[in-house]
Amino acid sequence: MDGLVLTIHIIACLILIVVVLLQSGKEGMGVIFGGGGGSVFGSSGAGGLLVKVTTVVAIIFLATSLTYNKLTGTKAVSSGSIMSDVKAVEEIEADKKEDTAKPKVLFEDAGQPASNSSN
């Protein structure tokens, strides 16, 4: 089933790319590259047909995306929570007690002042 949905999805993706590229722009950069008054689909262009095809293929693309995600999505492995695990909570509390009991020294030798090497 996954292979069928993925195949339809890839075909819809390729058709959607082609259909979007076939649509004419609104007299933008297309004019620079030779897109003038002549049209393959008539004087009004292929607006109606290509818009409908784009909509249908986009809906198929969206449906296959959601279906494939639902079919291959990962399932929850365990229903337990780390907060309900008593051992993990005790370890976190023990770490907090150790941090507050021992102050950390950030300098190598905190007892002696730093020597001035410029003398």
Distance bins in CASP14 RR format, pairs under 12 A and 6 or more apart:
PFRMAT RR
TARGET T0000
AUTHOR 0000-0000-0000
RMODE 2
METHOD distances of the structure
MODEL  1
1 7 0 0 0 0 0 1 0 0 0 0 0
1 8 0 0 0 0 0 1 0 0 0 0 0
1 64 0 0 0 0 0 1 0 0 0 0 0
1 67 0 0 0 0 1 0 0 0 0 0 0
1 68 0 0 0 0 1 0 0 0 0 0 0
1 70 0 0 0 0 0 1 0 0 0 0 0
1 71 1 0 0 1 0 0 0 0 0 0 0
1 72 0 0 0 0 0 1 0 0 0 0 0
2 8 0 0 0 0 0 1 0 0 0 0 0
2 9 0 0 0 0 0 1 0 0 0 0 0
2 64 0 0 0 0 0 1 0 0 0 0 0
2 67 0 0 0 0 1 0 0 0 0 0 0
2 68 1 0 0 1 0 0 0 0 0 0 0
2 69 0 0 0 0 0 1 0 0 0 0 0
2 70 0 0 0 0 0 1 0 0 0 0 0
2 71 1 0 1 0 0 0 0 0 0 0 0
2 72 1 0 0 1 0 0 0 0 0 0 0
2 73 0 0 0 0 0 1 0 0 0 0 0
3 9 0 0 0 0 1 0 0 0 0 0 0
3 10 0 0 0 0 1 0 0 0 0 0 0
3 11 0 0 0 0 0 1 0 0 0 0 0
3 64 0 0 0 0 0 1 0 0 0 0 0
3 67 0 0 0 0 0 1 0 0 0 0 0
3 68 0 0 0 0 1 0 0 0 0 0 0
3 71 0 0 0 0 1 0 0 0 0 0 0
3 72 0 0 0 0 1 0 0 0 0 0 0
4 10 0 0 0 0 0 1 0 0 0 0 0
4 11 0 0 0 0 0 1 0 0 0 0 0
4 64 0 0 0 0 1 0 0 0 0 0 0
4 67 0 0 0 0 1 0 0 0 0 0 0
4 68 0 0 0 0 1 0 0 0 0 0 0
4 71 0 0 0 0 0 1 0 0 0 0 0
5 11 0 0 0 0 0 1 0 0 0 0 0
5 12 0 0 0 0 0 1 0 0 0 0 0
5 60 0 0 0 0 0 1 0 0 0 0 0
5 61 0 0 0 0 0 1 0 0 0 0 0
5 63 0 0 0 0 1 0 0 0 0 0 0
5 64 1 0 1 0 0 0 0 0 0 0 0
5 65 0 0 0 0 1 0 0 0 0 0 0
5 66 0 0 0 0 1 0 0 0 0 0 0
5 67 1 0 1 0 0 0 0 0 0 0 0
5 68 1 0 1 0 0 0 0 0 0 0 0
5 69 0 0 0 0 1 0 0 0 0 0 0
5 70 0 0 0 0 1 0 0 0 0 0 0
5 71 1 0 0 1 0 0 0 0 0 0 0
5 72 0 0 0 0 1 0 0 0 0 0 0
6 12 0 0 0 0 0 1 0 0 0 0 0
6 13 0 0 0 0 0 1 0 0 0 0 0
6 64 1 0 0 1 0 0 0 0 0 0 0
6 65 0 0 0 0 0 1 0 0 0 0 0
6 67 0 0 0 0 1 0 0 0 0 0 0
6 68 1 0 0 1 0 0 0 0 0 0 0
6 69 0 0 0 0 0 1 0 0 0 0 0
6 71 0 0 0 0 1 0 0 0 0 0 0
6 72 0 0 0 0 1 0 0 0 0 0 0
7 13 0 0 0 0 0 1 0 0 0 0 0
7 14 0 0 0 0 0 1 0 0 0 0 0
7 64 0 0 0 0 1 0 0 0 0 0 0
7 68 0 0 0 0 0 1 0 0 0 0 0
8 14 0 0 0 0 0 1 0 0 0 0 0
8 15 0 0 0 0 0 1 0 0 0 0 0
8 57 0 0 0 0 0 1 0 0 0 0 0
8 60 1 0 0 1 0 0 0 0 0 0 0
8 61 0 0 0 0 1 0 0 0 0 0 0
8 63 0 0 0 0 1 0 0 0 0 0 0
8 64 1 0 1 0 0 0 0 0 0 0 0
8 65 0 0 0 0 0 1 0 0 0 0 0
8 67 0 0 0 0 1 0 0 0 0 0 0
8 68 0 0 0 0 1 0 0 0 0 0 0
9 15 0 0 0 0 0 1 0 0 0 0 0
9 16 0 0 0 0 0 1 0 0 0 0 0
9 57 0 0 0 0 0 1 0 0 0 0 0
9 60 0 0 0 0 1 0 0 0 0 0 0
9 61 1 0 0 1 0 0 0 0 0 0 0
9 62 0 0 0 0 1 0 0 0 0 0 0
9 63 0 0 0 0 1 0 0 0 0 0 0
9 64 1 1 0 0 0 0 0 0 0 0 0
9 65 1 0 0 1 0 0 0 0 0 0 0
9 66 0 0 0 0 0 1 0 0 0 0 0
9 67 0 0 0 0 1 0 0 0 0 0 0
9 68 1 0 1 0 0 0 0 0 0 0 0
9 69 0 0 0 0 0 1 0 0 0 0 0
9 71 0 0 0 0 0 1 0 0 0 0 0
9 72 0 0 0 0 0 1 0 0 0 0 0
10 16 0 0 0 0 0 1 0 0 0 0 0
10 17 0 0 0 0 0 1 0 0 0 0 0
10 60 0 0 0 0 0 1 0 0 0 0 0
10 61 0 0 0 0 1 0 0 0 0 0 0
10 64 0 0 0 0 1 0 0 0 0 0 0
10 65 0 0 0 0 0 1 0 0 0 0 0
10 68 0 0 0 0 0 1 0 0 0 0 0
11 17 0 0 0 0 0 1 0 0 0 0 0
11 18 0 0 0 0 0 1 0 0 0 0 0
11 57 0 0 0 0 1 0 0 0 0 0 0
11 60 0 0 0 0 1 0 0 0 0 0 0
11 61 0 0 0 0 1 0 0 0 0 0 0
11 64 0 0 0 0 1 0 0 0 0 0 0
12 18 0 0 0 0 0 1 0 0 0 0 0
12 19 0 0 0 0 0 1 0 0 0 0 0
12 53 0 0 0 0 0 1 0 0 0 0 0
12 54 0 0 0 0 0 1 0 0 0 0 0
12 56 0 0 0 0 1 0 0 0 0 0 0
12 57 1 0 1 0 0 0 0 0 0 0 0
12 58 0 0 0 0 1 0 0 0 0 0 0
12 59 0 0 0 0 1 0 0 0 0 0 0
12 60 1 0 1 0 0 0 0 0 0 0 0
12 61 1 0 1 0 0 0 0 0 0 0 0
12 62 0 0 0 0 1 0 0 0 0 0 0
12 63 0 0 0 0 1 0 0 0 0 0 0
12 64 1 0 0 1 0 0 0 0 0 0 0
12 65 0 0 0 0 1 0 0 0 0 0 0
12 67 0 0 0 0 0 1 0 0 0 0 0
12 68 0 0 0 0 0 1 0 0 0 0 0
13 19 0 0 0 0 0 1 0 0 0 0 0
13 20 0 0 0 0 0 1 0 0 0 0 0
13 57 0 0 0 0 1 0 0 0 0 0 0
13 58 0 0 0 0 0 1 0 0 0 0 0
13 60 0 0 0 0 1 0 0 0 0 0 0
13 61 1 0 0 1 0 0 0 0 0 0 0
13 62 0 0 0 0 0 1 0 0 0 0 0
13 64 0 0 0 0 1 0 0 0 0 0 0
13 65 0 0 0 0 1 0 0 0 0 0 0
13 68 0 0 0 0 0 1 0 0 0 0 0
14 20 0 0 0 0 0 1 0 0 0 0 0
14 21 0 0 0 0 0 1 0 0 0 0 0
14 57 0 0 0 0 1 0 0 0 0 0 0
14 60 0 0 0 0 0 1 0 0 0 0 0
14 61 0 0 0 0 0 1 0 0 0 0 0
15 21 0 0 0 0 0 1 0 0 0 0 0
15 22 0 0 0 0 0 1 0 0 0 0 0
15 50 0 0 0 0 0 1 0 0 0 0 0
15 53 0 0 0 0 1 0 0 0 0 0 0
15 54 0 0 0 0 1 0 0 0 0 0 0
15 56 0 0 0 0 1 0 0 0 0 0 0
15 57 1 0 1 0 0 0 0 0 0 0 0
15 58 0 0 0 0 0 1 0 0 0 0 0
15 60 0 0 0 0 1 0 0 0 0 0 0
15 61 0 0 0 0 1 0 0 0 0 0 0
15 64 0 0 0 0 0 1 0 0 0 0 0
16 22 0 0 0 0 0 1 0 0 0 0 0
16 23 0 0 0 0 0 1 0 0 0 0 0
16 50 0 0 0 0 0 1 0 0 0 0 0
16 53 0 0 0 0 1 0 0 0 0 0 0
16 54 1 0 0 1 0 0 0 0 0 0 0
16 55 0 0 0 0 0 1 0 0 0 0 0
16 56 0 0 0 0 1 0 0 0 0 0 0
16 57 1 0 1 0 0 0 0 0 0 0 0
16 58 1 0 0 1 0 0 0 0 0 0 0
16 59 0 0 0 0 0 1 0 0 0 0 0
16 60 0 0 0 0 1 0 0 0 0 0 0
16 61 1 0 1 0 0 0 0 0 0 0 0
16 62 0 0 0 0 0 1 0 0 0 0 0
16 64 0 0 0 0 0 1 0 0 0 0 0
16 65 0 0 0 0 0 1 0 0 0 0 0
17 23 0 0 0 0 0 1 0 0 0 0 0
17 54 0 0 0 0 0 1 0 0 0 0 0
17 57 0 0 0 0 1 0 0 0 0 0 0
17 58 0 0 0 0 0 1 0 0 0 0 0
17 61 0 0 0 0 0 1 0 0 0 0 0
18 50 0 0 0 0 0 1 0 0 0 0 0
18 53 0 0 0 0 1 0 0 0 0 0 0
18 54 0 0 0 0 0 1 0 0 0 0 0
18 57 0 0 0 0 1 0 0 0 0 0 0
19 46 0 0 0 0 1 0 0 0 0 0 0
19 47 0 0 0 0 0 1 0 0 0 0 0
19 48 0 0 0 0 0 1 0 0 0 0 0
19 49 0 0 0 0 1 0 0 0 0 0 0
19 50 1 0 1 0 0 0 0 0 0 0 0
19 51 0 0 0 0 1 0 0 0 0 0 0
19 52 0 0 0 0 1 0 0 0 0 0 0
19 53 1 0 1 0 0 0 0 0 0 0 0
19 54 1 0 1 0 0 0 0 0 0 0 0
19 55 0 0 0 0 1 0 0 0 0 0 0
19 56 0 0 0 0 1 0 0 0 0 0 0
19 57 1 0 0 1 0 0 0 0 0 0 0
19 58 0 0 0 0 1 0 0 0 0 0 0
19 60 0 0 0 0 0 1 0 0 0 0 0
19 61 0 0 0 0 0 1 0 0 0 0 0
20 50 0 0 0 0 1 0 0 0 0 0 0
20 51 0 0 0 0 0 1 0 0 0 0 0
20 53 0 0 0 0 1 0 0 0 0 0 0
20 54 1 0 0 1 0 0 0 0 0 0 0
20 55 0 0 0 0 0 1 0 0 0 0 0
20 57 0 0 0 0 1 0 0 0 0 0 0
20 58 0 0 0 0 1 0 0 0 0 0 0
20 61 0 0 0 0 0 1 0 0 0 0 0
21 30 0 0 0 0 0 1 0 0 0 0 0
21 50 0 0 0 0 0 1 0 0 0 0 0
21 54 0 0 0 0 0 1 0 0 0 0 0
22 39 0 0 0 0 0 1 0 0 0 0 0
22 40 0 0 0 0 1 0 0 0 0 0 0
22 41 0 0 0 0 1 0 0 0 0 0 0
22 45 0 0 0 0 0 1 0 0 0 0 0
22 46 1 0 0 1 0 0 0 0 0 0 0
22 47 0 0 0 0 1 0 0 0 0 0 0
22 48 0 0 0 0 0 1 0 0 0 0 0
22 49 0 0 0 0 1 0 0 0 0 0 0
22 50 1 0 1 0 0 0 0 0 0 0 0
22 51 0 0 0 0 0 1 0 0 0 0 0
22 53 0 0 0 0 1 0 0 0 0 0 0
22 54 0 0 0 0 1 0 0 0 0 0 0
22 57 0 0 0 0 0 1 0 0 0 0 0
23 30 0 0 0 0 0 1 0 0 0 0 0
23 39 0 0 0 0 0 1 0 0 0 0 0
23 40 0 0 0 0 0 1 0 0 0 0 0
23 41 0 0 0 0 0 1 0 0 0 0 0
23 45 0 0 0 0 1 0 0 0 0 0 0
23 46 1 0 0 1 0 0 0 0 0 0 0
23 47 1 0 0 1 0 0 0 0 0 0 0
23 48 0 0 0 0 1 0 0 0 0 0 0
23 49 0 0 0 0 0 1 0 0 0 0 0
23 50 1 0 1 0 0 0 0 0 0 0 0
23 51 1 0 0 1 0 0 0 0 0 0 0
23 52 0 0 0 0 0 1 0 0 0 0 0
23 53 0 0 0 0 1 0 0 0 0 0 0
23 54 1 0 0 1 0 0 0 0 0 0 0
23 55 0 0 0 0 0 1 0 0 0 0 0
24 30 1 0 0 1 0 0 0 0 0 0 0
24 31 0 0 0 0 0 1 0 0 0 0 0
24 33 0 0 0 0 0 1 0 0 0 0 0
24 34 0 0 0 0 0 1 0 0 0 0 0
24 35 1 0 0 1 0 0 0 0 0 0 0
24 36 0 0 0 0 1 0 0 0 0 0 0
24 37 0 0 0 0 1 0 0 0 0 0 0
24 38 0 0 0 0 0 1 0 0 0 0 0
24 39 1 0 0 1 0 0 0 0 0 0 0
24 40 0 0 0 0 1 0 0 0 0 0 0
24 41 0 0 0 0 1 0 0 0 0 0 0
24 42 0 0 0 0 0 1 0 0 0 0 0
24 44 0 0 0 0 0 1 0 0 0 0 0
24 45 1 0 0 1 0 0 0 0 0 0 0
24 46 1 0 0 1 0 0 0 0 0 0 0
24 47 1 0 0 1 0 0 0 0 0 0 0
24 48 0 0 0 0 0 1 0 0 0 0 0
24 50 0 0 0 0 1 0 0 0 0 0 0
24 51 0 0 0 0 0 1 0 0 0 0 0
25 31 0 0 0 0 1 0 0 0 0 0 0
25 32 0 0 0 0 0 1 0 0 0 0 0
25 33 0 0 0 0 0 1 0 0 0 0 0
25 35 0 0 0 0 1 0 0 0 0 0 0
25 36 0 0 0 0 0 1 0 0 0 0 0
25 39 0 0 0 0 0 1 0 0 0 0 0
25 45 0 0 0 0 0 1 0 0 0 0 0
25 46 0 0 0 0 0 1 0 0 0 0 0
25 47 0 0 0 0 0 1 0 0 0 0 0
25 50 0 0 0 0 0 1 0 0 0 0 0
26 47 0 0 0 0 0 1 0 0 0 0 0
27 34 0 0 0 0 0 1 0 0 0 0 0
27 35 0 0 0 0 1 0 0 0 0 0 0
27 36 0 0 0 0 1 0 0 0 0 0 0
27 37 0 0 0 0 1 0 0 0 0 0 0
28 34 0 0 0 0 0 1 0 0 0 0 0
28 35 0 0 0 0 1 0 0 0 0 0 0
28 36 0 0 0 0 0 1 0 0 0 0 0
29 35 0 0 0 0 1 0 0 0 0 0 0
30 36 1 0 0 1 0 0 0 0 0 0 0
30 37 0 0 0 0 0 1 0 0 0 0 0
31 37 0 0 0 0 1 0 0 0 0 0 0
31 38 0 0 0 0 0 1 0 0 0 0 0
35 45 0 0 0 0 0 1 0 0 0 0 0
36 43 0 0 0 0 0 1 0 0 0 0 0
36 45 0 0 0 0 0 1 0 0 0 0 0
37 43 0 0 0 0 1 0 0 0 0 0 0
37 44 0 0 0 0 0 1 0 0 0 0 0
37 45 0 0 0 0 1 0 0 0 0 0 0
38 44 0 0 0 0 0 1 0 0 0 0 0
38 45 0 0 0 0 1 0 0 0 0 0 0
39 45 1 0 1 0 0 0 0 0 0 0 0
39 46 1 0 0 1 0 0 0 0 0 0 0
39 47 0 0 0 0 0 1 0 0 0 0 0
39 50 0 0 0 0 0 1 0 0 0 0 0
40 46 1 0 0 1 0 0 0 0 0 0 0
40 47 0 0 0 0 0 1 0 0 0 0 0
40 49 0 0 0 0 0 1 0 0 0 0 0
40 50 0 0 0 0 0 1 0 0 0 0 0
41 47 1 0 0 1 0 0 0 0 0 0 0
41 48 0 0 0 0 1 0 0 0 0 0 0
41 49 1 0 0 1 0 0 0 0 0 0 0
41 50 0 0 0 0 1 0 0 0 0 0 0
41 51 0 0 0 0 0 1 0 0 0 0 0
41 53 0 0 0 0 0 1 0 0 0 0 0
42 48 0 0 0 0 0 1 0 0 0 0 0
42 49 0 0 0 0 0 1 0 0 0 0 0
44 50 0 0 0 0 0 1 0 0 0 0 0
44 51 0 0 0 0 0 1 0 0 0 0 0
45 51 0 0 0 0 0 1 0 0 0 0 0
46 52 0 0 0 0 0 1 0 0 0 0 0
46 53 0 0 0 0 1 0 0 0 0 0 0
46 54 0 0 0 0 0 1 0 0 0 0 0
47 53 0 0 0 0 1 0 0 0 0 0 0
47 54 0 0 0 0 1 0 0 0 0 0 0
47 55 0 0 0 0 0 1 0 0 0 0 0
48 54 0 0 0 0 1 0 0 0 0 0 0
48 55 0 0 0 0 0 1 0 0 0 0 0
49 55 0 0 0 0 0 1 0 0 0 0 0
49 56 0 0 0 0 0 1 0 0 0 0 0
50 56 0 0 0 0 0 1 0 0 0 0 0
50 57 0 0 0 0 0 1 0 0 0 0 0
50 58 0 0 0 0 0 1 0 0 0 0 0
51 57 0 0 0 0 0 1 0 0 0 0 0
51 58 0 0 0 0 0 1 0 0 0 0 0
52 58 0 0 0 0 0 1 0 0 0 0 0
52 59 0 0 0 0 0 1 0 0 0 0 0
53 59 0 0 0 0 0 1 0 0 0 0 0
53 60 0 0 0 0 0 1 0 0 0 0 0
54 60 0 0 0 0 0 1 0 0 0 0 0
54 61 0 0 0 0 0 1 0 0 0 0 0
55 61 0 0 0 0 0 1 0 0 0 0 0
55 62 0 0 0 0 0 1 0 0 0 0 0
56 62 0 0 0 0 0 1 0 0 0 0 0
56 63 0 0 0 0 0 1 0 0 0 0 0
57 63 0 0 0 0 0 1 0 0 0 0 0
57 64 0 0 0 0 0 1 0 0 0 0 0
58 64 0 0 0 0 0 1 0 0 0 0 0
58 65 0 0 0 0 0 1 0 0 0 0 0
59 65 0 0 0 0 0 1 0 0 0 0 0
59 66 0 0 0 0 0 1 0 0 0 0 0
60 66 0 0 0 0 0 1 0 0 0 0 0
60 67 0 0 0 0 0 1 0 0 0 0 0
61 67 0 0 0 0 0 1 0 0 0 0 0
61 68 0 0 0 0 0 1 0 0 0 0 0
62 68 0 0 0 0 0 1 0 0 0 0 0
62 69 0 0 0 0 0 1 0 0 0 0 0
63 69 0 0 0 0 0 1 0 0 0 0 0
63 70 0 0 0 0 0 1 0 0 0 0 0
64 70 0 0 0 0 0 1 0 0 0 0 0
64 71 0 0 0 0 0 1 0 0 0 0 0
64 72 0 0 0 0 0 1 0 0 0 0 0
65 71 0 0 0 0 0 1 0 0 0 0 0
65 72 0 0 0 0 0 1 0 0 0 0 0
66 72 0 0 0 0 0 1 0 0 0 0 0
66 73 0 0 0 0 0 1 0 0 0 0 0
67 73 0 0 0 0 0 1 0 0 0 0 0
78 84 0 0 0 0 0 1 0 0 0 0 0
78 85 0 0 0 0 0 1 0 0 0 0 0
80 88 0 0 0 0 0 1 0 0 0 0 0
81 88 0 0 0 0 1 0 0 0 0 0 0
81 89 0 0 0 0 0 1 0 0 0 0 0
82 88 1 0 1 0 0 0 0 0 0 0 0
82 89 0 0 0 0 1 0 0 0 0 0 0
82 91 0 0 0 0 0 1 0 0 0 0 0
82 92 0 0 0 0 1 0 0 0 0 0 0
83 89 1 0 0 1 0 0 0 0 0 0 0
83 92 0 0 0 0 1 0 0 0 0 0 0
85 91 0 0 0 0 1 0 0 0 0 0 0
85 92 0 0 0 0 0 1 0 0 0 0 0
86 92 0 0 0 0 0 1 0 0 0 0 0
86 93 0 0 0 0 0 1 0 0 0 0 0
87 93 0 0 0 0 0 1 0 0 0 0 0
87 94 0 0 0 0 0 1 0 0 0 0 0
88 94 0 0 0 0 0 1 0 0 0 0 0
88 95 0 0 0 0 0 1 0 0 0 0 0
89 95 0 0 0 0 0 1 0 0 0 0 0
89 96 0 0 0 0 0 1 0 0 0 0 0
90 96 0 0 0 0 0 1 0 0 0 0 0
90 97 0 0 0 0 0 1 0 0 0 0 0
91 97 0 0 0 0 0 1 0 0 0 0 0
91 98 0 0 0 0 0 1 0 0 0 0 0
92 98 0 0 0 0 0 1 0 0 0 0 0
92 99 0 0 0 0 0 1 0 0 0 0 0
93 99 0 0 0 0 0 1 0 0 0 0 0
93 100 0 0 0 0 0 1 0 0 0 0 0
94 100 0 0 0 0 0 1 0 0 0 0 0
94 101 0 0 0 0 0 1 0 0 0 0 0
95 101 0 0 0 0 0 1 0 0 0 0 0
95 102 0 0 0 0 0 1 0 0 0 0 0
98 104 0 0 0 0 0 1 0 0 0 0 0
103 110 0 0 0 0 0 1 0 0 0 0 0
104 110 0 0 0 0 0 1 0 0 0 0 0
105 111 0 0 0 0 1 0 0 0 0 0 0
107 113 0 0 0 0 0 1 0 0 0 0 0
107 114 0 0 0 0 1 0 0 0 0 0 0
108 114 0 0 0 0 0 1 0 0 0 0 0
109 115 0 0 0 0 0 1 0 0 0 0 0
END
